[in-house]
Amino acid sequence: MDDLKSGLFALLDGAEYEVVSTFGWSLRSWTPVPGFTKRAGKTGYFRAIDRQEGLPVFRIAHGGTYSGVPIQIASSGDGRVVAASHDPGAGDAGFTQHGRSEWYKTIDRSDPKLRIETTRTPVRAPWLA
């Protein structure tokens, strides 16, 4: 699985698992893990979250800069990322404009002008809400 994972995650026994809302709240792993099971029609392995379970939950997001332009980042596969920016200077950095103020560029992860910052923000567990 891609090391640029993003979204909602929880910590269980020292490992991070994606939090998904499928058949109630669950943890998802892309590889077999004790206590996780396959679900018909679903990809990965799942472990139901008990409604009272107080797991640490956090949101992972990726941002950074490209040639000094502030960006948000998503994985594109094959060692590349898609960078998005609302900065007007993005055009000068080789981004393509889509819409009024949206700029996008696919960038190799090895590009020395790319700086990636990962943010883990603690959030309330949605199943406790």
Secondary structure, DSSP 4 states (H G I P E B T S, - for coil): --SS--EEEEEETTEEEEEEESSSEEEEESS--TT-B--TT-SSEEEEPPTT----EEEEEEEEEETTEEEEEEEEETTEEEEEE--GGGGGGTPEEETTTEEEEEEETT-TTEEEEEEEEEE--GGG-
